[in-house]
Amino acid sequence: MELILLFLASILSGFALMSVEPVSFLSFLGPIFDIVGALAVIIFSLVLIFKGVKSLFK
């Protein structure tokens, strides 16, 4: 159960990372924040789906 909550928190942090507005001297990192946030959301969502299907057929 703790692992599932960790995955959900990781998905939420990915969404938060995508909505970060970098300050002026870090503005070049904006696209990197978007890419890393999107990858975090996609990867952890797929892991949650995999764990759900695995527990369904167990």
C-alpha positions, 0 to 999 in steps of 0.5 A: 500500500505504501508503494502505491501511495508513493507512485501516486505522489510521484504522478502528482509531483510530475504534474507540479513539475510541468506547471513550474514557472522558472525564474528569469535566469533559469528560463532555459530549463523550462522545456526540460521541466516539462519533459521530465514532468511528462515522463514521470507522469507517464512512467508512474501511471503505467506502473500503477496500471501494471500493478492493478492488472497484476493484482486483478489476475492474481 
